[in-house]
Amino acid sequence: MAAKAKTNPIPSVWARQQREPAQPALSQAAIVGEAVAMLDAEGIEALSMRKLGARLNAGATSLYRHVATKDELMELAVDAVAAEIVVPAADSPDWRAAVTEAAVSFRATALRHPWLSSVLGQAGLAYLGPNLMSFSERLAALFTAAGFPEPSGAIDTVLSYVIGMSTTEAAWLTTVARSGETEAGFIARLMPAARQAAAGHDHLAEAYAAGAEDIDPVRIRDDKFAYGLDVVLDGLSLRLPR
């Protein structure tokens, strides 16, 4: 029986089946992206170069070729998520509405990444990153166009409020997440102890009088943030030239 003729492969790189690499090529962007995902899921305490390397199927030594230290990695992570913050154009017709939009966007970003607010003052020179520099520049343009004689002071005031509120809120939501319950469920379970603690304190007892079923925690947090931001902007508006 005649042997079956062997088919020669088509002589082209495009016709040849490509082999999957044993390990995907690392890049700084891939390392930072995985670090952000790890921070979001597990928190700052869980992040280490060794654990991150394991998630990327790479040794810690390989990571250090792209990121020199964990501190540098945190700077890069902060700058990466800063790209999510929206700041309206400086020529917005209503400076107050524009600042509110930026503040709300900052808060939303901080709650998506609960570790962010707590490390902003610790992540080295993170503010020199391209995304944070762009964020700062857009805020400066917005407050300057609004007519503030000292735009940096106005910006610091707004950011101090937003970061402070976001840090507290993120810590609360982290506690709720660790309980394994929904926020509403966690509050319902906590409410009897809260009422007992408030007994004998007239003003506090009244605040806890509503039933847990009447509480919408998301709306309450949104309302608190909006109220405080309005107060801050009311004060800043007095600094504008009349």
ROSE-4610 file (N, C-alpha, C; in Angstrom, 1 decimal, always signed):
// ROSE-4610
residu = [M/M/M/A/A/A/A/A/A/K/K/K/A/A/A/K/K/K/T/T/T/N/N/N/P/P/P/I/I/I/P/P/P/S/S/S/V/V/V/W/W/W/A/A/A/R/R/R/Q/Q/Q/Q/Q/Q/R/R/R/E/E/E/P/P/P/A/A/A/Q/Q/Q/P/P/P/A/A/A/L/L/L/S/S/S/Q/Q/Q/A/A/A/A/A/A/I/I/I/V/V/V/G/G/G/E/E/E/A/A/A/V/V/V/A/A/A/M/M/M/L/L/L/D/D/D/A/A/A/E/E/E/G/G/G/I/I/I/E/E/E/A/A/A/L/L/L/S/S/S/M/M/M/R/R/R/K/K/K/L/L/L/G/G/G/A/A/A/R/R/R/L/L/L/N/N/N/A/A/A/G/G/G/A/A/A/T/T/T/S/S/S/L/L/L/Y/Y/Y/R/R/R/H/H/H/V/V/V/A/A/A/T/T/T/K/K/K/D/D/D/E/E/E/L/L/L/M/M/M/E/E/E/L/L/L/A/A/A/V/V/V/D/D/D/A/A/A/V/V/V/A/A/A/A/A/A/E/E/E/I/I/I/V/V/V/V/V/V/P/P/P/A/A/A/A/A/A/D/D/D/S/S/S/P/P/P/D/D/D/W/W/W/R/R/R/A/A/A/A/A/A/V/V/V/T/T/T/E/E/E/A/A/A/A/A/A/V/V/V/S/S/S/F/F/F/R/R/R/A/A/A/T/T/T/A/A/A/L/L/L/R/R/R/H/H/H/P/P/P/W/W/W/L/L/L/S/S/S/S/S/S/V/V/V/L/L/L/G/G/G/Q/Q/Q/A/A/A/G/G/G/L/L/L/A/A/A/Y/Y/Y/L/L/L/G/G/G/P/P/P/N/N/N/L/L/L/M/M/M/S/S/S/F/F/F/S/S/S/E/E/E/R/R/R/L/L/L/A/A/A/A/A/A/L/L/L/F/F/F/T/T/T/A/A/A/A/A/A/G/G/G/F/F/F/P/P/P/E/E/E/P/P/P/S/S/S/G/G/G/A/A/A/I/I/I/D/D/D/T/T/T/V/V/V/L/L/L/S/S/S/Y/Y/Y/V/V/V/I/I/I/G/G/G/M/M/M/S/S/S/T/T/T/T/T/T/E/E/E/A/A/A/A/A/A/W/W/W/L/L/L/T/T/T/T/T/T/V/V/V/A/A/A/R/R/R/S/S/S/G/G/G/E/E/E/T/T/T/E/E/E/A/A/A/G/G/G/F/F/F/I/I/I/A/A/A/R/R/R/L/L/L/M/M/M/P/P/P/A/A/A/A/A/A/R/R/R/Q/Q/Q/A/A/A/A/A/A/A/A/A/G/G/G/H/H/H/D/D/D/H/H/H/L/L/L/A/A/A/E/E/E/A/A/A/Y/Y/Y/A/A/A/A/A/A/G/G/G/A/A/A/E/E/E/D/D/D/I/I/I/D/D/D/P/P/P/V/V/V/R/R/R/I/I/I/R/R/R/D/D/D/D/D/D/K/K/K/F/F/F/A/A/A/Y/Y/Y/G/G/G/L/L/L/D/D/D/V/V/V/V/V/V/L/L/L/D/D/D/G/G/G/L/L/L/S/S/S/L/L/L/R/R/R/L/L/L/P/P/P/R/R/R]
num = [1/1/1/2/2/2/3/3/3/4/4/4/5/5/5/6/6/6/7/7/7/8/8/8/9/9/9/10/10/10/11/11/11/12/12/12/13/13/13/14/14/14/15/15/15/16/16/16/17/17/17/18/18/18/19/19/19/20/20/20/21/21/21/22/22/22/23/23/23/24/24/24/25/25/25/26/26/26/27/27/27/28/28/28/29/29/29/30/30/30/31/31/31/32/32/32/33/33/33/34/34/34/35/35/35/36/36/36/37/37/37/38/38/38/39/39/39/40/40/40/41/41/41/42/42/42/43/43/43/44/44/44/45/45/45/46/46/46/47/47/47/48/48/48/49/49/49/50/50/50/51/51/51/52/52/52/53/53/53/54/54/54/55/55/55/56/56/56/57/57/57/58/58/58/59/59/59/60/60/60/61/61/61/62/62/62/63/63/63/64/64/64/65/65/65/66/66/66/67/67/67/68/68/68/69/69/69/70/70/70/71/71/71/72/72/72/73/73/73/74/74/74/75/75/75/76/76/76/77/77/77/78/78/78/79/79/79/80/80/80/81/81/81/82/82/82/83/83/83/84/84/84/85/85/85/86/86/86/87/87/87/88/88/88/89/89/89/90/90/90/91/91/91/92/92/92/93/93/93/94/94/94/95/95/95/96/96/96/97/97/97/98/98/98/99/99/99/100/100/100/101/101/101/102/102/102/103/103/103/104/104/104/105/105/105/106/106/106/107/107/107/108/108/108/109/109/109/110/110/110/111/111/111/112/112/112/113/113/113/114/114/114/115/115/115/116/116/116/117/117/117/118/118/118/119/119/119/120/120/120/121/121/121/122/122/122/123/123/123/124/124/124/125/125/125/126/126/126/127/127/127/128/128/128/129/129/129/130/130/130/131/131/131/132/132/132/133/133/133/134/134/134/135/135/135/136/136/136/137/137/137/138/138/138/139/139/139/140/140/140/141/141/141/142/142/142/143/143/143/144/144/144/145/145/145/146/146/146/147/147/147/148/148/148/149/149/149/150/150/150/151/151/151/152/152/152/153/153/153/154/154/154/155/155/155/156/156/156/157/157/157/158/158/158/159/159/159/160/160/160/161/161/161/162/162/162/163/163/163/164/164/164/165/165/165/166/166/166/167/167/167/168/168/168/169/169/169/170/170/170/171/171/171/172/172/172/173/173/173/174/174/174/175/175/175/176/176/176/177/177/177/178/178/178/179/179/179/180/180/180/181/181/181/182/182/182/183/183/183/184/184/184/185/185/185/186/186/186/187/187/187/188/188/188/189/189/189/190/190/190/191/191/191/192/192/192/193/193/193/194/194/194/195/195/195/196/196/196/197/197/197/198/198/198/199/199/199/200/200/200/201/201/201/202/202/202/203/203/203/204/204/204/205/205/205/206/206/206/207/207/207/208/208/208/209/209/209/210/210/210/211/211/211/212/212/212/213/213/213/214/214/214/215/215/215/216/216/216/217/217/217/218/218/218/219/219/219/220/220/220/221/221/221/222/222/222/223/223/223/224/224/224/225/225/225/226/226/226/227/227/227/228/228/228/229/229/229/230/230/230/231/231/231/232/232/232/233/233/233/234/234/234/235/235/235/236/236/236/237/237/237/238/238/238/239/239/239/240/240/240/241/241/241/242/242/242]
x = [+0.9/+0.0/+0.9/+0.6/+1.5/+1.3/+2.4/+2.4/+1.7/+0.9/+0.2/+1.2/+1.0/+1.9/+1.8/+2.9/+3.0/+2.7/+1.8/+1.4/+2.4/+3.0/+3.9/+3.1/+3.6/+2.9/+3.1/+2.1/+2.1/+3.2/+4.1/+5.3/+4.9/+4.2/+3.8/+3.6/+4.1/+3.9/+2.5/+1.7/+0.2/-0.5/+0.0/-0.6/-0.2/+0.9/+1.4/+0.7/+0.3/-0.3/+0.6/+0.2/+1.1/+1.0/+2.2/+2.2/+1.8/+1.1/+0.8/+2.0/+2.4/+3.6/+3.4/+4.4/+4.3/+3.9/+4.3/+4.0/+3.7/+2.6/+2.4/+3.4/+3.8/+4.8/+4.3/+5.1/+4.7/+4.9/+4.1/+4.3/+3.9/+4.4/+4.0/+2.5/+1.8/+0.4/-0.3/+0.1/-0.5/-0.3/+0.9/+1.2/+0.4/+0.3/-0.5/-2.0/-2.5/-3.9/-4.2/-3.4/-3.6/-3.5/-2.6/-2.4/-3.7/-4.3/-5.5/-6.6/-6.7/-7.8/-7.6/-6.3/-6.0/-6.3/-6.0/-6.3/-7.8/-8.5/-10.0/-10.6/-10.1/-10.7/-10.3/-9.0/-8.4/-7.9/-7.7/-7.2/-5.7/-5.2/-3.8/-2.9/-3.4/-2.7/-2.3/-3.2/-3.0/-2.0/-1.7/-0.8/+0.6/+1.3/+2.7/+3.2/+4.5/+5.0/+5.0/+5.2/+5.2/+3.8/+2.7/+1.4/+1.0/+1.4/+1.1/+1.7/+3.0/+3.7/+3.0/+2.5/+1.8/+0.5/-0.2/-1.4/-1.1/+0.1/+0.5/+1.3/+1.4/+2.2/+3.6/+4.2/+5.5/+6.2/+7.5/+8.2/+8.3/+8.5/+8.6/+9.8/+10.8/+12.0/+11.6/+10.7/+10.2/+9.5/+8.7/+8.0/+8.9/+10.0/+11.0/+11.7/+11.6/+12.2/+11.3/+10.0/+9.1/+8.7/+8.7/+8.4/+9.4/+10.2/+11.3/+11.0/+9.9/+9.5/+8.0/+7.5/+6.1/+5.5/+6.3/+5.9/+5.7/+6.6/+6.3/+5.1/+4.8/+3.6/+2.4/+2.4/+1.2/+1.1/+2.2/+2.1/+1.4/+1.8/+1.2/-0.2/-0.6/-2.0/-2.9/-2.4/-3.2/-3.4/-2.3/-2.5/-3.4/-3.4/-4.2/-5.7/-6.1/-7.5/-7.9/-6.9/-7.3/-7.8/-7.5/-7.9/-9.5/-10.1/-11.5/-12.3/-11.6/-12.3/-12.6/-13.8/-14.3/-14.3/-13.7/-13.7/-14.2/-15.4/-15.9/-14.9/-15.2/-14.4/-14.4/-13.3/-13.2/-14.3/-14.8/-15.8/-17.2/-17.4/-18.7/-19.5/-20.7/-21.5/-21.8/-21.8/-22.1/-21.0/-20.1/-18.9/-19.3/-20.4/-20.8/-21.3/-22.1/-22.5/-21.3/-20.3/-19.1/-18.3/-18.1/-17.3/-18.1/-19.4/-20.2/-20.0/-20.0/-19.8/-18.5/-17.4/-16.1/-16.0/-16.6/-16.6/-17.3/-18.5/-19.2/-18.5/-17.8/-17.0/-15.8/-15.2/-14.1/-14.6/-15.7/-16.3/-16.6/-17.2/-17.6/-16.3/-15.3/-14.0/-13.4/-13.5/-12.9/-13.7/-15.0/-15.8/-15.7/-15.4/-15.1/-13.7/-12.8/-11.5/-11.3/-11.8/-11.9/-10.6/-9.5/-8.1/-7.6/-8.2/-7.6/-7.5/-8.5/-8.5/-7.5/-7.3/-6.4/-5.0/-4.6/-3.2/-2.8/-3.7/-3.4/-2.3/-2.2/-1.2/+0.1/+0.0/+1.1/+1.9/+1.3/+1.8/+2.9/+3.9/+5.1/+4.7/+5.2/+4.9/+3.9/+2.8/+1.8/+1.2/+1.1/+0.5/+1.2/+2.5/+3.2/+2.9/+2.0/+1.6/+0.8/+0.8/+0.1/-1.4/-2.0/-3.5/-3.8/-3.1/-3.3/-2.9/-1.9/-1.5/-2.6/-3.1/-4.2/-5.4/-5.8/-6.9/-6.7/-5.5/-5.2/-5.2/-4.7/-4.7/-6.2/-7.0/-8.4/-9.2/-8.9/-9.5/-9.0/-7.7/-7.2/-7.8/-8.0/-8.6/-10.0/-10.7/-12.1/-12.3/-11.5/-11.6/-11.1/-10.1/-9.6/-10.6/-11.2/-12.2/-13.5/-13.7/-14.8/-14.6/-13.3/-12.9/-12.4/-12.0/-11.5/-10.1/-9.9/-8.5/-7.4/-7.8/-6.8/-7.4/-7.3/-7.9/-7.3/-6.0/-5.5/-6.1/-6.4/-7.0/-8.4/-9.2/-10.5/-10.5/-9.5/-9.4/-9.1/-8.1/-7.7/-8.9/-9.7/-10.9/-11.9/-12.2/-13.1/-12.5/-11.3/-10.7/-10.6/-10.3/-10.2/-11.6/-12.6/-14.0/-14.3/-14.0/-14.3/-13.5/-12.2/-11.3/-11.7/-12.0/-12.4/-13.7/-14.7/-16.0/-15.8/-15.0/-14.8/-14.1/-13.1/-12.3/-13.2/-14.1/-15.0/-16.0/-16.5/-17.5/-17.0/-15.7/-15.1/-14.8/-14.4/-14.1/-15.4/-16.5/-17.8/-18.2/-18.1/-18.5/-17.6/-16.3/-15.4/-15.9/-16.3/-16.8/-18.0/-18.9/-20.2/-19.8/-18.9/-18.5/-17.9/-17.1/-16.5/-17.6/-18.7/-19.8/-20.5/-20.4/-21.0/-22.5/-23.0/-24.4/-24.5/-25.7/-26.0/-25.9/-25.8/-25.7/-27.0/-28.1/-29.4/-29.5/-29.1/-29.2/-28.2/-27.1/-26.1/-26.7/-27.3/-27.9/-29.0/-29.9/-31.0/-30.6/-29.5/-28.9/-28.3/-27.7/-27.1/-28.0/-29.2/-30.1/-30.6/-30.9/-31.3/-30.2/-28.9/-27.8/-27.7/-27.9/-27.7/-28.8/-30.1/-31.1/-30.9/-30.4/-30.1/-29.0/-28.0/-26.9/-27.4/-28.4/-28.8/-29.9/-30.4/-31.4/-30.9/-31.7/-31.3/-30.7/-30.4/-29.8/-30.9/-31.7/-32.9/-32.7/-31.7/-31.6/-31.1/-30.3/-29.8/-30.9/-31.7/-32.8/-33.8/-34.0/-34.9/-34.4/-33.1/-32.5/-32.6/-32.6/-32.6/-34.0/-35.0/-36.4/-37.0/-36.5/-37.1/-36.8/-37.7/-37.5/-36.4/-35.7/-34.7/-35.2/-36.5/-37.1/-37.3/-37.3/-37.5/-36.2/-35.1/-33.8/-33.3/-32.9/-32.2/-30.8/-29.9/-28.5/-27.8/-28.0/-27.4/-27.9/-29.2/-29.8/-29.3/-29.2/-28.7/-27.3/-26.4/-25.0/-24.9/-25.7/-25.7/-26.1/-27.2/-27.7/-26.7/-26.1/-25.1/-23.9/-23.5/-22.4/-22.8/-24.0/-24.5/-24.7/-25.2/-25.4/-24.1/-23.1/-21.8/-21.1/-21.2/-20.6/-21.3/-22.6/-23.3/-22.8/-22.6/-22.1/-20.7/-19.9/-18.5/-18.6/-19.4/-19.5/-20.2/-21.1/-21.7/-20.6/-19.8/-18.7/-17.7/-17.4/-16.4/-17.0/-18.3/-18.9/-18.7/-18.6/-18.4/-17.0/-16.1/-14.7/-14.7/-15.7/-15.7/-15.9/-15.2/-15.4/-16.9/-17.4/-18.8/-18.8]
y = [-1.2/+0.0/+1.2/+2.1/+3.3/+4.2/+4.8/+5.7/+7.0/+7.5/+8.7/+9.9/+10.7/+11.8/+12.8/+13.3/+14.3/+15.7/+16.4/+17.7/+18.7/+19.5/+20.5/+21.7/+22.3/+23.5/+24.7/+25.5/+26.7/+27.6/+28.1/+28.8/+30.3/+30.5/+31.9/+31.9/+33.0/+33.2/+33.3/+33.8/+34.0/+32.6/+31.7/+30.4/+29.4/+29.8/+28.9/+29.2/+28.1/+28.2/+28.8/+29.8/+30.5/+29.8/+29.6/+29.0/+30.1/+29.6/+30.5/+30.6/+31.8/+31.9/+31.3/+30.7/+30.0/+31.0/+32.2/+33.3/+34.6/+35.2/+36.5/+37.5/+38.3/+39.3/+40.3/+40.6/+41.6/+43.0/+43.9/+45.4/+46.1/+47.4/+48.2/+48.3/+48.5/+48.7/+47.5/+46.3/+45.1/+44.9/+45.2/+45.1/+46.0/+47.3/+48.2/+47.9/+47.4/+47.0/+45.9/+44.9/+43.8/+44.3/+45.2/+45.7/+46.5/+47.2/+48.0/+47.0/+45.9/+44.9/+44.2/+44.0/+43.3/+44.3/+45.5/+46.5/+46.7/+46.7/+46.8/+45.6/+44.4/+43.2/+42.9/+43.2/+42.7/+43.8/+45.0/+46.1/+46.2/+47.3/+47.6/+46.6/+46.0/+45.1/+43.8/+43.5/+42.2/+42.4/+43.6/+43.8/+43.6/+42.7/+42.5/+42.1/+42.4/+42.1/+40.6/+39.8/+38.3/+37.8/+38.3/+37.9/+38.4/+39.6/+40.2/+39.4/+39.0/+38.2/+36.9/+36.3/+35.0/+35.2/+36.3/+36.5/+36.7/+37.2/+37.5/+36.3/+35.2/+34.1/+34.5/+35.3/+35.8/+35.9/+35.9/+36.1/+37.5/+37.8/+39.2/+39.9/+39.1/+39.7/+40.2/+39.5/+40.0/+41.3/+41.5/+42.7/+43.9/+43.7/+44.7/+45.3/+44.6/+45.1/+46.3/+46.3/+47.3/+48.3/+47.9/+48.8/+48.5/+49.6/+49.4/+49.0/+49.6/+49.3/+49.2/+48.7/+48.7/+50.1/+51.0/+52.4/+53.0/+52.7/+53.2/+52.6/+51.3/+50.7/+51.4/+51.8/+52.5/+53.9/+54.6/+55.8/+55.6/+54.5/+54.2/+53.9/+53.1/+52.7/+53.9/+54.8/+56.0/+56.8/+57.0/+57.8/+57.1/+55.8/+55.0/+55.3/+55.2/+55.4/+56.8/+57.7/+59.2/+59.5/+58.7/+58.9/+58.8/+58.2/+58.0/+59.2/+60.2/+61.4/+62.4/+62.8/+63.7/+65.1/+66.0/+67.5/+68.2/+68.9/+69.7/+70.7/+71.2/+72.2/+73.5/+74.3/+75.5/+76.6/+76.4/+77.4/+77.0/+76.1/+75.7/+76.9/+77.1/+78.3/+78.5/+77.4/+77.4/+76.8/+77.6/+77.0/+76.1/+76.4/+75.6/+74.2/+74.2/+72.9/+72.1/+72.8/+72.1/+71.5/+72.3/+71.8/+70.7/+70.8/+69.7/+68.4/+68.5/+67.3/+66.7/+67.5/+67.0/+66.3/+67.0/+66.4/+65.1/+65.0/+63.8/+62.7/+63.0/+62.1/+61.6/+62.5/+62.1/+61.1/+61.4/+60.6/+59.2/+59.1/+57.9/+57.0/+57.7/+57.0/+56.4/+57.2/+56.8/+55.6/+55.6/+54.5/+53.2/+53.4/+52.2/+51.6/+52.5/+52.0/+52.5/+51.7/+52.2/+52.5/+52.0/+52.3/+53.7/+54.3/+55.5/+56.6/+57.1/+58.3/+58.2/+57.0/+56.8/+56.8/+56.7/+56.7/+57.9/+58.8/+60.0/+60.8/+60.9/+61.6/+60.8/+59.5/+58.6/+58.1/+58.2/+57.5/+58.4/+58.7/+59.5/+60.7/+60.8/+61.9/+61.6/+60.9/+60.4/+61.6/+62.7/+63.9/+64.4/+63.9/+64.2/+63.3/+62.3/+61.4/+62.2/+61.7/+62.4/+62.6/+61.6/+61.7/+62.7/+62.6/+63.5/+65.0/+65.1/+66.4/+67.0/+66.2/+66.6/+67.0/+66.2/+66.5/+67.8/+68.1/+69.3/+70.5/+70.3/+71.4/+71.8/+70.8/+71.1/+71.8/+71.3/+72.0/+73.5/+73.7/+75.0/+75.9/+75.4/+76.1/+76.5/+75.5/+75.8/+76.8/+76.8/+77.8/+79.1/+79.1/+80.4/+81.1/+80.3/+80.9/+81.4/+80.7/+81.2/+82.5/+82.9/+84.2/+84.2/+83.0/+83.0/+83.6/+84.6/+85.2/+84.3/+83.3/+82.3/+80.9/+80.5/+79.2/+78.0/+78.0/+76.8/+76.7/+77.8/+77.7/+77.1/+77.5/+77.0/+75.5/+75.1/+73.7/+72.9/+73.3/+72.6/+72.4/+73.4/+73.3/+72.3/+72.3/+71.3/+69.9/+69.7/+68.4/+67.9/+68.7/+68.3/+67.8/+68.4/+67.9/+66.6/+66.5/+65.3/+64.1/+64.3/+63.2/+62.8/+63.8/+63.4/+62.6/+63.0/+62.3/+60.9/+60.9/+59.6/+58.6/+59.1/+58.2/+57.5/+58.3/+57.8/+56.8/+57.2/+56.4/+55.1/+55.2/+53.9/+53.0/+53.5/+52.7/+52.0/+52.7/+52.2/+51.0/+51.3/+50.3/+49.1/+49.3/+48.1/+47.2/+47.9/+47.2/+46.4/+47.0/+46.3/+45.1/+45.3/+44.2/+43.0/+43.3/+42.2/+41.4/+42.1/+41.4/+40.3/+40.5/+39.6/+39.9/+41.1/+41.5/+42.7/+42.9/+44.2/+45.3/+46.5/+47.7/+47.8/+47.7/+47.8/+46.7/+45.5/+44.4/+44.6/+45.1/+45.4/+46.5/+47.5/+48.6/+48.0/+47.2/+46.6/+45.8/+45.1/+44.3/+45.2/+46.3/+47.2/+48.1/+48.3/+49.3/+49.1/+47.9/+47.8/+48.2/+47.9/+48.3/+49.8/+50.4/+51.9/+52.6/+52.1/+52.7/+52.6/+51.5/+51.3/+52.3/+52.4/+53.3/+54.8/+55.1/+56.5/+56.8/+55.8/+56.0/+57.0/+58.0/+59.0/+60.2/+60.1/+61.3/+61.8/+62.8/+63.2/+63.3/+64.1/+64.4/+63.2/+62.4/+61.2/+60.1/+60.0/+59.0/+59.3/+60.6/+61.0/+60.6/+60.8/+60.4/+58.9/+58.1/+56.7/+56.1/+57.0/+56.6/+55.8/+56.2/+55.6/+54.1/+53.3/+51.9/+51.6/+50.5/+50.2/+50.0/+49.6/+49.3/+50.7/+51.8/+53.1/+53.7/+53.0/+53.6/+53.2/+54.2/+53.9/+54.4/+53.5/+54.0/+54.7/+54.3/+54.9/+56.4/+56.6/+57.9/+58.8/+58.2/+59.0/+59.4/+58.5/+58.9/+60.0/+59.8/+60.8/+62.2/+62.2/+63.4/+64.1/+63.3/+63.9/+64.5/+63.8/+64.4/+65.7/+65.7/+66.8/+68.0/+67.7/+68.8/+69.5/+68.7/+69.2/+70.0/+69.4/+70.1/+71.4/+71.5/+72.8/+73.8/+73.4/+74.3/+74.8/+73.9/+74.3/+75.3/+75.1/+75.9/+77.3/+77.2/+78.5/+79.4/+78.8/+79.6/+80.1/+79.2/+79.7/+80.8/+80.7/+81.8/+83.2/+83.2/+84.5/+85.1/+84.3/+84.7/+85.3/+85.1/+85.7/+87.2/+87.9/+89.3/+89.6/+90.7/+91.0/+92.0]
z = [+0.0/+0.0/+0.0/-0.9/-1.0/+0.2/+0.6/+1.8/+1.4/+2.3/+2.1/+2.0/+0.9/+0.7/+1.8/+2.3/+3.4/+2.8/+3.5/+3.0/+3.6/+2.7/+3.2/+3.7/+4.8/+5.4/+4.4/+4.5/+3.7/+4.2/+3.4/+3.9/+4.2/+5.3/+5.7/+7.2/+7.8/+9.2/+9.6/+8.6/+8.9/+8.9/+8.2/+8.1/+9.2/+9.9/+11.0/+12.3/+12.9/+14.2/+15.2/+15.9/+16.9/+18.2/+18.8/+20.2/+21.2/+22.2/+23.3/+24.2/+24.6/+25.5/+26.8/+27.4/+28.7/+29.7/+29.6/+30.5/+29.8/+29.9/+29.2/+29.6/+28.6/+28.8/+29.9/+30.8/+31.8/+31.3/+31.8/+31.5/+32.8/+32.9/+34.0/+34.1/+33.0/+33.0/+33.5/+33.1/+33.6/+35.1/+35.5/+37.0/+37.8/+37.3/+38.1/+38.0/+36.9/+36.8/+37.7/+37.8/+38.8/+40.2/+40.5/+41.8/+42.3/+41.4/+41.7/+42.0/+41.2/+41.4/+42.7/+43.1/+44.4/+45.6/+45.4/+46.4/+46.6/+45.5/+45.6/+46.3/+46.1/+46.6/+48.0/+48.3/+49.6/+50.5/+50.0/+50.8/+50.8/+51.4/+51.4/+52.1/+53.2/+54.0/+53.2/+52.3/+51.6/+50.4/+50.0/+48.8/+49.2/+48.4/+48.5/+47.1/+46.9/+45.6/+45.4/+46.4/+46.2/+45.8/+46.5/+46.2/+44.8/+44.5/+43.2/+42.1/+42.3/+41.4/+41.1/+42.2/+42.1/+41.2/+41.4/+40.6/+39.2/+38.9/+37.5/+36.9/+37.7/+37.3/+37.0/+37.9/+37.7/+39.1/+39.1/+40.4/+40.7/+42.0/+42.5/+41.8/+41.5/+40.8/+39.4/+38.7/+37.4/+37.6/+38.7/+38.9/+39.1/+39.8/+40.1/+38.9/+37.8/+36.5/+36.0/+36.4/+35.9/+37.0/+38.3/+39.4/+40.5/+40.9/+41.7/+43.2/+43.7/+45.1/+45.2/+46.3/+46.6/+46.7/+47.3/+47.4/+46.0/+45.0/+43.7/+43.1/+43.4/+42.9/+43.4/+44.7/+45.2/+44.5/+44.2/+43.5/+42.2/+41.5/+40.2/+40.3/+41.3/+41.5/+41.8/+42.6/+42.9/+41.6/+40.8/+39.6/+38.6/+38.6/+37.6/+37.9/+39.2/+39.5/+39.4/+39.5/+39.4/+38.0/+37.0/+35.7/+35.6/+36.6/+36.6/+37.0/+37.6/+38.2/+37.1/+37.0/+36.0/+36.5/+35.8/+36.1/+34.9/+35.0/+33.9/+33.3/+32.1/+31.5/+32.3/+32.1/+32.9/+32.4/+31.2/+30.7/+31.0/+32.0/+32.4/+32.9/+32.5/+32.8/+34.3/+35.1/+36.5/+37.3/+37.9/+38.5/+39.7/+40.4/+41.5/+41.1/+40.0/+39.5/+39.0/+38.4/+37.9/+39.0/+40.1/+41.2/+41.9/+42.0/+42.6/+41.8/+40.4/+39.6/+39.8/+39.9/+40.2/+41.6/+42.6/+43.9/+44.0/+43.3/+43.3/+42.6/+41.5/+40.8/+41.6/+42.3/+43.2/+44.3/+44.9/+45.9/+45.4/+44.2/+43.6/+43.3/+42.8/+42.6/+43.9/+44.9/+46.2/+46.8/+46.5/+47.1/+46.2/+44.9/+44.1/+44.5/+45.0/+45.4/+46.9/+47.8/+49.2/+49.9/+49.3/+49.8/+49.4/+48.4/+47.8/+48.7/+49.4/+50.2/+51.3/+51.9/+53.1/+52.7/+51.4/+51.0/+50.2/+50.0/+49.1/+49.7/+51.1/+51.7/+52.0/+51.7/+52.0/+50.8/+49.7/+48.5/+47.8/+48.6/+48.0/+47.3/+46.1/+45.2/+44.1/+44.6/+43.6/+42.9/+43.5/+42.9/+41.7/+41.4/+40.2/+39.1/+39.3/+38.2/+37.1/+35.9/+34.8/+35.0/+35.6/+35.8/+36.9/+38.0/+39.1/+38.8/+38.0/+37.5/+36.6/+35.7/+34.9/+35.7/+36.7/+37.6/+38.3/+38.8/+39.5/+38.6/+37.4/+36.4/+36.0/+35.8/+35.4/+36.6/+37.8/+38.9/+39.0/+38.8/+38.9/+37.8/+36.6/+35.6/+35.9/+36.5/+36.8/+37.9/+38.9/+40.0/+39.6/+38.7/+38.2/+37.3/+36.4/+35.6/+36.4/+37.5/+38.4/+39.0/+39.1/+39.6/+41.0/+41.5/+42.9/+42.9/+43.8/+43.9/+44.3/+45.1/+45.6/+45.3/+44.0/+43.6/+44.3/+44.7/+45.4/+46.7/+47.4/+48.7/+48.6/+47.6/+47.4/+47.0/+46.2/+45.8/+47.1/+47.9/+49.1/+50.0/+50.1/+51.0/+50.5/+49.2/+48.7/+48.8/+48.4/+48.5/+49.9/+50.9/+52.3/+52.7/+52.3/+52.6/+52.0/+50.7/+49.9/+50.4/+50.6/+51.0/+52.4/+53.3/+54.7/+54.7/+54.0/+53.9/+53.3/+52.2/+51.5/+52.3/+53.1/+53.9/+55.0/+55.6/+56.6/+56.0/+54.8/+54.2/+53.7/+53.1/+52.6/+53.8/+54.9/+56.1/+56.6/+56.6/+57.0/+56.0/+54.7/+53.7/+53.8/+54.1/+54.3/+55.4/+56.5/+57.7/+57.3/+56.6/+56.1/+55.3/+54.3/+53.4/+54.1/+55.2/+55.9/+56.7/+57.0/+57.7/+56.9/+55.5/+54.6/+54.4/+55.0/+54.9/+53.9/+53.5/+52.8/+53.8/+53.3/+54.2/+55.0/+54.4/+55.1/+56.1/+55.8/+56.8/+57.9/+57.7/+58.8/+59.7/+59.2/+60.0/+60.8/+60.2/+60.9/+62.1/+61.9/+63.0/+64.1/+63.7/+64.6/+65.4/+64.8/+65.3/+66.8/+67.2/+68.6/+69.6/+69.3/+70.2/+70.1/+68.9/+68.8/+69.6/+69.5/+70.3/+71.8/+72.2/+73.6/+74.1/+73.3/+73.6/+73.7/+72.8/+72.7/+73.8/+74.5/+75.5/+76.5/+76.9/+77.9/+77.2/+76.0/+75.2/+74.3/+74.7/+74.0/+72.5/+72.1/+70.6/+69.9/+70.5/+69.8/+69.7/+70.8/+70.8/+69.7/+69.5/+68.4/+67.0/+66.9/+65.6/+65.3/+66.3/+66.1/+66.2/+66.3/+66.5/+65.3/+64.1/+62.9/+62.8/+62.3/+62.2/+61.1/+61.3/+60.3/+58.9/+58.8/+57.5/+56.8/+57.5/+56.9/+56.4/+56.7/+56.4/+55.0/+54.2/+52.9/+53.1/+53.4/+53.7/+52.6/+51.4/+50.2/+50.1/+50.2/+50.1/+51.2/+52.5/+53.6/+53.4/+52.9/+52.7/+51.6/+50.5/+49.4/+50.0/+50.8/+51.3/+52.2/+53.1/+54.0/+53.2/+52.2/+51.4/+50.7/+50.1/+49.4/+50.3/+51.5/+52.5/+52.8/+53.2/+53.6/+52.5/+51.3/+50.1/+49.8/+50.0/+49.8/+50.8/+52.1/+53.1/+52.7/+52.2/+51.8/+50.7/+49.7/+48.5/+48.9/+49.9/+50.3/+50.9/+51.7/+52.3/+51.2/+50.3/+49.2/+48.4/+48.1/+47.3/+47.9/+49.2/+49.8/+49.5/+49.0/+48.7/+47.2/+46.5/+45.1/+45.1/+44.3/+44.2/+43.9/+44.5/+44.3/+43.1]
